[in-house]
Structure formats: structure tokens, C-alpha cells
Amino acid sequence: MTPDKLARMANQIARFFESQPGDQAQAVADHINANWAPAMREEFIAHHAAQELHPLVNAALPAIRGRG
């Protein structure tokens, strides 16, 4: 999957969670960790700097797991 598509998906997830109570950035990270394949997460992490990301996605980045 392309980095642009992954960024678009992450931003959509963030827009959903920004209206939810609680730790919204952690909710974004939890959703991505639970629903994206390790290869998708790794690709996203490797190329996130070149993408325009929602602030919640940026805040979630440290909690998004790669392959390991």
C-alpha cells in the first residue's frame, strides 16, 4: 500500500477518534496496532515524515508498533 494511502487512512482514524473521550492519541495507536498488518505499520512509520498528518496521528506515532 502506498504511503499516501496509509496516511489518508491514519488521518481518517484520527478524525473519528478526535470526537471520542479519553486518550485520543492512544486510541488511534491502538486501532492501528490492532487492525493494520505489521508490514503496513512499518511502511507507515518509515514514510510518515513525508506525509501531512492529523495532529492525533503525530501524537500516536511513538505508540504505533512496527514488525517487532
Phi and psi in degrees as GROMACS dihedral restraints (atoms count N, CA, C in turn):
[ dihedral_restraints ]
;  ai    aj    ak    al  type     phi  dphi    fc
    3     4     5     6     1   -74.9    20    10
    4     5     6     7     1   152.2    20    10
    6     7     8     9     1   -57.5    20    10
    7     8     9    10     1   -36.3    20    10
    9    10    11    12     1   -61.8    20    10
   10    11    12    13     1   -43.7    20    10
   12    13    14    15     1   -65.1    20    10
   13    14    15    16     1   -42.6    20    10
   15    16    17    18     1   -63.3    20    10
   16    17    18    19     1   -41.5    20    10
   18    19    20    21     1   -64.3    20    10
   19    20    21    22     1   -41.4    20    10
   21    22    23    24     1   -62.0    20    10
   22    23    24    25     1   -43.6    20    10
   24    25    26    27     1   -63.9    20    10
   25    26    27    28     1   -44.0    20    10
   27    28    29    30     1   -62.1    20    10
   28    29    30    31     1   -40.9    20    10
   30    31    32    33     1   -65.2    20    10
   31    32    33    34     1   -36.7    20    10
   33    34    35    36     1   -64.4    20    10
   34    35    36    37     1   -41.5    20    10
   36    37    38    39     1   -61.7    20    10
   37    38    39    40     1   -44.4    20    10
   39    40    41    42     1   -62.7    20    10
   40    41    42    43     1   -42.0    20    10
   42    43    44    45     1   -61.8    20    10
   43    44    45    46     1   -35.2    20    10
   45    46    47    48     1   -66.2    20    10
   46    47    48    49     1   -49.7    20    10
   48    49    50    51     1   -74.2    20    10
   49    50    51    52     1   -16.3    20    10
   51    52    53    54     1   -66.6    20    10
   52    53    54    55     1   -17.3    20    10
   54    55    56    57     1   -97.8    20    10
   55    56    57    58     1     1.7    20    10
   57    58    59    60     1   -96.4    20    10
   58    59    60    61     1   150.6    20    10
   60    61    62    63     1   -74.8    20    10
   61    62    63    64     1   163.3    20    10
   63    64    65    66     1    95.2    20    10
   64    65    66    67     1  -164.6    20    10
   66    67    68    69     1   -77.3    20    10
   67    68    69    70     1    95.8    20    10
   69    70    71    72     1   -67.3    20    10
   70    71    72    73     1   -39.9    20    10
   72    73    74    75     1   -64.3    20    10
   73    74    75    76     1   -40.8    20    10
   75    76    77    78     1   -65.9    20    10
   76    77    78    79     1   -36.3    20    10
   78    79    80    81     1   -63.2    20    10
   79    80    81    82     1   -39.7    20    10
   81    82    83    84     1   -62.3    20    10
   82    83    84    85     1   -48.7    20    10
   84    85    86    87     1   -61.7    20    10
   85    86    87    88     1   -43.7    20    10
   87    88    89    90     1   -61.0    20    10
   88    89    90    91     1   -42.2    20    10
   90    91    92    93     1   -64.4    20    10
   91    92    93    94     1   -46.8    20    10
   93    94    95    96     1   -63.3    20    10
   94    95    96    97     1   -44.9    20    10
   96    97    98    99     1   -61.8    20    10
   97    98    99   100     1   -36.3    20    10
   99   100   101   102     1   -81.6    20    10
  100   101   102   103     1   -26.7    20    10
  102   103   104   105     1  -115.9    20    10
  103   104   105   106     1   -14.4    20    10
  105   106   107   108     1  -100.8    20    10
  106   107   108   109     1   141.5    20    10
  108   109   110   111     1   -64.7    20    10
  109   110   111   112     1   151.3    20    10
  111   112   113   114     1   -53.1    20    10
  112   113   114   115     1   -38.3    20    10
  114   115   116   117     1   -64.3    20    10
  115   116   117   118     1   -36.7    20    10
  117   118   119   120     1   -66.0    20    10
  118   119   120   121     1   -45.4    20    10
  120   121   122   123     1   -62.0    20    10
  121   122   123   124     1   -42.8    20    10
  123   124   125   126     1   -63.0    20    10
  124   125   126   127     1   -43.8    20    10
  126   127   128   129     1   -61.7    20    10
  127   128   129   130     1   -43.2    20    10
  129   130   131   132     1   -62.8    20    10
  130   131   132   133     1   -47.6    20    10
  132   133   134   135     1   -61.4    20    10
  133   134   135   136     1   -40.9    20    10
  135   136   137   138     1   -65.9    20    10
  136   137   138   139     1   -28.7    20    10
  138   139   140   141     1  -119.5    20    10
  139   140   141   142     1    10.5    20    10
  141   142   143   144     1   -63.7    20    10
  142   143   144   145     1   -31.0    20    10
  144   145   146   147     1   -64.1    20    10
  145   146   147   148     1   -25.2    20    10
  147   148   149   150     1   -87.3    20    10
  148   149   150   151     1     1.0    20    10
  150   151   152   153     1  -109.4    20    10
  151   152   153   154     1   156.5    20    10
  153   154   155   156     1   -91.5    20    10
  154   155   156   157     1   110.6    20    10
  156   157   158   159     1  -114.8    20    10
  157   158   159   160     1   147.4    20    10
  159   160   161   162     1   -60.3    20    10
  160   161   162   163     1   144.6    20    10
  162   163   164   165     1   -55.1    20    10
  163   164   165   166     1   -33.7    20    10
  165   166   167   168     1   -67.6    20    10
  166   167   168   169     1   -32.9    20    10
  168   169   170   171     1   -66.8    20    10
  169   170   171   172     1   -44.1    20    10
  171   172   173   174     1   -59.8    20    10
  172   173   174   175     1   -40.6    20    10
  174   175   176   177     1   -69.3    20    10
  175   176   177   178     1   -28.1    20    10
  177   178   179   180     1   -81.5    20    10
  178   179   180   181     1   -18.8    20    10
  180   181   182   183     1   -50.7    20    10
  181   182   183   184     1   -44.3    20    10
  183   184   185   186     1   -61.8    20    10
  184   185   186   187     1   -23.2    20    10
  186   187   188   189     1   -97.0    20    10
  187   188   189   190     1    -1.6    20    10
  189   190   191   192     1   -85.6    20    10
  190   191   192   193     1   123.0    20    10
  192   193   194   195     1   -84.3    20    10
  193   194   195   196     1   145.0    20    10
  195   196   197   198     1   -86.7    20    10
  196   197   198   199     1  -140.1    20    10
  198   199   200   201     1   -73.7    20    10
  199   200   201   202     1   -26.2    20    10
